[in-house]
Each structure stands twice: as structure tokens, then as C-alpha cells.
Amino acid sequence: MNKSNFNIYNISRYQTSATIRKICEETTSEYTVICLQPNIIFVQNALQRFAQVAADTGAALVYSDYFTIINSKQTSHPVIDFQMGSLRDDFDFGSVLFFNTATLKNAVAKITEDYHFAGLYDLRLKLQQNHHFFHISEFLYNQTETDLLTDEQKQFGYLYLQNRRVQLEMEHACTSHLKTIGAYLKPIFRETDFANTNNFPVEMSVIIPVRNREKTIANAINSALNQITGFKFNVIIVNNFSTDSTGTIISEFESKYPQKIIQIIPQSNDLGIGGCWNEAIFSAHCGRFCAQLDSDDLYSSENNLQMIVNEFLLQRCAMLIGSYKTVDFSLQTIAPGIVDHNEWTEGNGHNNALRVNGLGAPRCFYTPALRAAGGLPNTSYGEDYAIGLRMSRQYKIGRIFEPIYLCRRWNDNSDSNLPIEKINANNLYKDQLRTIELQARMKMKK
């Protein structure tokens, strides 16, 4: 393939539906390549390789791994395989999208909306409804990196107010896609009946999974103990085989507050955070409701547990998600600040949950419903998202949009600046969770 075999067109706003239609009108070749960045340098025979794989696999869209260049330094940037649950509008295909033109034109013919921001996302959703995508695990081009946002800024970008219009378009496109494939669920939920559940030892349990957090565990426990409530509560701490002084600190609290502090040491040493949660929620100590408190974090006031129970009873929900503020170790506010996930709506939050990458914190549950759902996956990443999707399939998810939780970020627990391999593994797992949930919802509609 040489220059005489293709035409080059310059485009600006590729996110619009109008641009997608214009591309479709102009292209007459067997394949159409959209480069999302202007600074692409292909490796040897890269376009021939894209064309060969597209022809051999019959894929509607082919994409590849690539190299990034930052300050003249080349770094490998592998991407992940696409699957049904890859519904995130920020799925990383890289900057080179290699389309089969015939399938591209068929998909564009189905576009009925005029999006300003979700045009390319809408096209991708239309394509995946009837065709498959193929990921070439080869580094086929170099891309000079111009997007120097931190991982955290990228992760929480959709929460910023200036992006609200963008997100509304993305939600609309995704919801339309769910309706087309039979995975959309109307806002009709199983009633949460709080009657006849008085056989619990306490009304509320605060659950703290912990491993090696000697710097923070005492603060977390005191944050729970200082809660003022009109009901009995306890604090269940699942000590996941800590090797520092964490266990000693917990035991001291346990001796001082034997009626309120329960330390569980699992029988098995292969548990993630989700497995530790299961140890607590299926124990005889667990209350009628249970609330998250990570071993690094704090409740924002002494009235939070009372507020949580009040909201459960008011909203008649099986799961309740609050909002949090990100702070440093000195409790000073840091970016992104308040994370409230106010994109959630009662009418469509359970559908849009399949597009966004998280539902918020702290997460609180009506224990009988959580037990009936089978608890959480035994992982230390995405276990909260998994149970949120599972619960939202059947139950109403309540929300508290004011920050009731302080999420402390420090060197030993920060998710920012992870290596690309870890980011990919995390994203692949959440895409898989969405695939599972999509298939379950599609079965419900049959």
C-alpha cells in the first residue's frame, strides 16, 4: 500500500455525528482509517498489516497496540481486547481506527441522532451490534503524546461540571444501544421490605477490611466508634493476616470496647477485599444494614450512620451509595475534591451504570438483600462495582449526594500513576463485569 492507494482528508471535530456522516460520504475505498491524533507515525508496513488482518478476520474495526513518545522517549502502550461489556466511552482503541468501509456505511445509515460529542461513540455502538472488532497485539505506530492529564484526572474527568453536556450525550447513546440489544431495564424494582428482619444483633455494622494499615486503622476505628445513633451498631474489622502492628491495635480496641468491636481473622489467607466483606456480612455479628469504611478513610461527621439508616428507610432501597471528598493525609482537600456521581438518576442510573467505571462511595447495604445476591467477588479491585451492577439489576439504589466520607489519598494507597499493564488489567476486569451483567439482563428480557 503506497500513497497512490489512498486519499487523505483533514477533519476537525471527529466527535460529531455530522463529521461521521461526512467521512462516510467521502470515502470510496475498501477501508477507511480515522486517526484521532495528527501526530501519528506508522511503523514499517503498518497499513498493509491493518488491511491484511481486516480482510482475514472480517472485523468491522481493527485497532492495535502503539508506542507513545513523551519528551522524545518511546514507551510501549498495549491496549486490551474489546468485548461486549466494553461500553465505556473512553475505551482505549488508540488513535488509529481501521474500518471496513462497507460495514462503516451500514452503521452510519442507522445513525438518527445529531450528537456534538458522542458521534464517534454512537458509531462504535452501532457497529458492535452486528459486527466484531479485532485487536492486533502488535505495535503498529508511534504517537507523540499531547494528553498529559494524570491518571486521576482522566479517571474522574466525567464528573467535572464542564463535561456534563458531553456525559448526557454519551448516556443517551448508550441507553439507546441497550434498548437495541435488549439489555435496557425499565426503572421497575423489586420492593425492599424491611419488615420481619429483627433477628439481627444490631441495626448497623460498619465493615472494615484491613491488611497492614498500622498508620491509619486507629483513625478509621475511632471514626466509626464516634458515631452518634439512636440504635445499636458494631464495627466488624476483618484482619486479613496483617504482618505489622495492625492486629495489635485492633485487639486493643477489642479489649476496650468488647460490645462494639469484633475482629475477624479469616480461616483462609487467599481473600481479597471482597472476600473479607463476605466474612463480615455472612457472620452472625452482621447487622440489618452494613456500611463501608476502608481502613484508610474516615466518616465526615459523627451523624453519618444515623443519616444512612434514615435514608434507607426513606428511600426504600437495598443499596445506598453516598458521596466522598478526596483528602490528603492531613485531611486537606485534594483533586478531584467532592465525588458525588450526580450523573446518577433514579430513572436511568441502573442502565448508565454499565457505561461509567464506578458508582461511588461509601457503599451501604440492606444485609438480607446483599446476602441473597451472594455477596461480593473475592477480588481487591472492582468488587464494589460488581455488586453495584448486580444489585441495580433488581433493586433500587439510593443515593446521598452530600459528602459523608473522607477518602484519604497517600503514597501507599493511591491509584494514580499506575503502570499501563495494571490499568489494562483493571479495565479488562471491569469490562468483563459489564459483559456478565449485560448477558444477565438480556436473559431477563427473553
N, C-alpha and C positions, 0 to 999 in steps of 0.2 A: 504494500500500500504506500503510495507516494502522494505528493501534493496534488498531482493531477487527478487523483481519485476522489477528492472530496472538496467541498466548499466550506469556507469559514464565515460565520456570521457573528457579529458582536451584539450582545444583548446586555441590558442593564438589570431591570427588576425581574429576575427569573422567578420570583415568588408569586407573581400574579397569574391568575387564570388567563388573562389576555395574552401574556407573553407565551404561555404554554401553547395556546391555540395558534399563535403566530409562528412558533417554531414548527408546529405540525403542518401548517400550511406551506411553509418554505421548503421543508425537507423532501427530497425526492430519492435519496439514497436508500440502500437496503438497511443501513444502520445510521443512527443519529447519536452523536456524542454531545452531552451537555457538560461543560466544565464550569464548576461553581466558583472557581477562583481564576484570575487571569495569569497567575504565575506558576503554570504547570510546565514541567519539562519531562517528556516521556523518555523512558529508557529504551534501549535498542529493541526494535520490532514490537513495541508495546501495543500499537493499534492493531497490528496483524494478530497478535495474541488475543486481544479482546474479540476481534471478529471471528477467529477460529473457535474460541470457546462458545461464543454466542451461537454459531452455526451448529456445533457439535451437541450442545445441550438443549437448544431450542428455548433458552431463557429469554424472558421479555426484557430483563435488565441484568447487566453484568457489571460487577464492580470489583475492585482489587485492593490489596494492601498497598501502602505507599511509604515514601520517605518524607519526613519533614526537615526543613532547613531553617534553623534559627541561629542568627549570628554566624552564618557560614558553617555551622555544624550540622551534619546529616545524622538523623536519628530514624530508626525503623518505627513505623506506625502500622502495626497489624490491625485489622478490623475483624468483626465477627460474622458468623453465618446468619443470614436472615431466616426468620421463621414466622409462623402465623401470628405469634404474640409480639412480634417486633413492631408494636403500634406507636412507639414513641415518635413524636415528630422530629426529635433530634437524633434519631438513629444515625450512626456514623457510617455512611457509604463511602466516605472520602469525597473528593471533589470532582471525580470523573465518573459520570453516569453513562453507560454504553447501552443504548436502547435498540431493540429490534423495531424498525420503523413501522412495520405493519401492525404490530400489537400496540405500539405507541398511538397510532392514529385511531385504532379501535377504542382505546381507553379515553382518548381526548373527546371522541364523539359522545361519550357518556357524561362528560362534564356539563353540569347545568348551572353551577354557581359562578359568580364573578368575585373570586377572592382577591384581596390585595396582598395577603401574606401567606395564605395556605394553598396557593395554586399548585406548587410542586408536590406538597404533601398530599393533596387531593388526587393528583395524578398517580402517585405511588400507590395510594389505597385502591384506586380503580384498577390499576394493573394487577395487584396482588390477588384480586378477587377471582381471576381466572387463569393466572399465569404464575410461574415460579421465577425467582431471582437466583443468580449464581454468583458466589463469592470466589474469586480466584485468589488462592493463598500465595500470591507472588507479588513482589514489589515492582509495580509497573510504571511508576512515575515519581518525580520529586515535586514537592510543593513547598514553596517558601512561606513560612507561617506568618500570618499577619494578625490572627486572632490570638492575642496574648492574655486573654482573660484567665484567671485562676480556675482550677477545677471547681472550687466552691462557687465562684461567680457563675460558671456555666450550669452547675447543679441547681442553683436557686434562681436562675435568671427568669424563669417563667412566673415567679412570684412578684416581681417588681411591677409597680403600677404602670409604668410606661409600656410594658409589654402586654397589658390586659387585653387590648383590642386584638393583638396577634393571637393570644390564647383562646379568645372567644371564637375566632375563625377556625383554629385548629380543633377545638372541641366540637364545633358544628360539623366539620368534615369527618371527624372520627365517629361521631354519633350516626351520621348518615351511612357510613361504612358498616357499623354494627347492625343497623337495620337491614342493610342489603344482604349480609351474610347470615342473618338470623341469630345474632348474639345480643341484640338490644333487649334490655329488660325494662318494662314499664315500672314506674315508682309505686309498685304494689308490694307490700312487705308482710312477712309473717308477723302476727301480733306478738309482742313481748308481754307475757303475763307474769307479773311479779307476785302473784298470789301463791299460797301454799309452798313457799320456799323459806320457811322459818327454821329449818333444821340445820342452819349454818352456825358455827361457833361465834362468828362476829358478822357485822354488817359489811365491813370493808377490809380487804387485805391489801397492803402495799407490798409489791413484789420487787425484790432487788436481786438480780443475778450478779455475781461478782467473782472475779478472779484477779488477785494481785492488784488491789487498789488501796494500799495502805495509806496513800496520801489523801484519799477522798472519801473513803467509806464512812468514817465517823460523821462527816458533814452530812452525807446523804441520810444516814440513820437518824440523826438529830432533826433533820428537816421533816422526816416522817413523824417522829415522836412528838414534835411541837405542834402538830395539827390539833385544832380545837373542833370537836364534833359533838353532836347530840346523840351519838351512837358508839358502840364498841368497835374498835378496829385493832388489827395487829399488823406487824411488819414481818413478812416472811423473807429471809435472806438465804438464798441458795449459794453456798460457798463451794464454788467449782474447783476444789483442790488448789486453793491458793498456797503458794510457797513462800510468801513474805509474811508480814505480821498481820495481814488482813483477818485471818481466823482468830487470832488472839484478841483483836479489837472487837470483833463480833461477839466473842464469848464473854467479854467484859460487859457489854451491853445486855447480853442474855442473862447474866447473873443479876444485874441491877434491875432489869425490867422483865422478869420471867413470864408475866402475863401478856406482854405485848411483843416481845422479840422471840421469833422462832428461827433457829438456824438449821437449815437442812444441808447435809452433806450427801450428795448422790452416791448410790451404790456403784454407778458406772462412771468411768473417767473419760468417756468419749462424747460428752454433751457440749453442744453449742449453747448460745443464749436461748434459743427456742426450746431446747431440751430442758434447760434449767427452769424455764417458765412452766413447763409441763410438770416438773417435780412439785412445784408450788401449787398449781391450780388443781391437780388431782389428789393433793394431800388432804387429810381430814382437817387441817388447820385453815384452809382457804375460806374466806368469807363469801357472802352472797354476791358481792361485787369485788373486783380486783383492779388495781391501778398500777401503772408502770412507774418505777423510779429507778433509773440507771444509777450505777454506783458512782458515777462522776457528777451527777446532777442534783438539783435542789428544787423543791416546790417554791413558788414565788411568794406565797403568803401562808399563814397558819390556818386559813379558812378553805383551802383548796379541796380537801377530801369532802367536806360538807357540801361545797358547791357541786362537786362531781355527782354525789348521790342525789342531790336535789335535781340536777339536770337529767339524770337517768329517769327519775320518776316523772319529771315534767315532760320530757321528750319521748318517753316510752320506747327507748331504743335498747338494742342488745350490745352495742359497742358505742363508746363515746370517745371522741378524739378532741383533745384540747389544742392549744397553741403554745409556742415557746419563744423564748428570747435567747439568742446566742450571746454568750458572755465569755470573757477570759477567766483565768484562774482567780483573778481579783474581783470578779463579778462585774467588770466593766463591759458595757455593750460593745460587741464587735459585729462586723458584717456577717450575715445579711440582716442582723437585728431581729425584729419580730417575724417569725414564720407562722402564719396563721392559715395558710391554704384556703384563702377566701374564694378561690375558684370553685370550691365545693358548693353545690346547690342540692337542696333536698330532692328536687325532681330529676336531676341527671348526674349527681355526684357518683353514684354507683356504676354508671357507664363510663364517665370521664376518668374514673379511677384506672381504667385499662390503658389510658394514654399517658398519664403522668407517672412519675417514677417513685412516688411516695405519697402517703396520706397524712403525715403529720404526727405530732406527739404532744402530750403523753397519751398513750392508748389505754383505755379502760374498758372493762368487760363485765357483762352480766354473766356470772360464773356458769350457771347451768347451760346457757347458750354456747359458751366457749368450750365447755366440756363436750357438748353434743357435736360440735364441729370437729372434734378430735384433737384439739389443742394446736400447737404451733409446730412447724417443721423444725427438725433438730439441726439448725444452722445458726451461724452468728452474723449473717447478713441476709436481709430480705425476709426474715421470718415474720416480721411485723407486717410487711406488705402482703405476704401470702395470706395471713389470717384476715387482714382487712378485706382483700378481694373475696375470700371465701365467705366471710360474714355478710358482706354487702350484697352477695347473690340472693340472700333470703331475708335479711333483717335490715331494718332502718339503722343507719349510722348517725348518731347525734354529733353535734359539734359545739365546742366552746371557742369562740373566736378571739377571746382576750387571753394574753399570755399567763398561764398558770404554772409555768415550768421554766427553770433556768437551765439551759443546755451549755455546760462548760466545755470549751474547746481548749485543749492544751496539747503539748507535743506528743504525749503518749496515747492520745485517743483521737487525734484529728484525722478526718477522712480526706483532707486536701492533699494535693500533690502526690497522689498515688501513682505507682508505675503503670504504664499502659496495659500491661498484662493483667494486673489486678482490676483495673477499671473494666477491661473487657470481660473478665470472669464474672464480675458483679453484674454487668449489663446482660450478659448471656443468661445468667440465672433468673434475673427479673423478667426477661423476655420469655423464658420457659414457664415461669409462673403465670404470665399472661396467656400463653398458649394453653396451658392446662385449664385456666378459668374460661377462656373462650370456648373450648370444646365442651366444658360442662354446661355453659349457658346455651350453646347451640343444641345440646341434647335435651335441655329443658323445654325448648320451643317445639320439639318434634312430637 
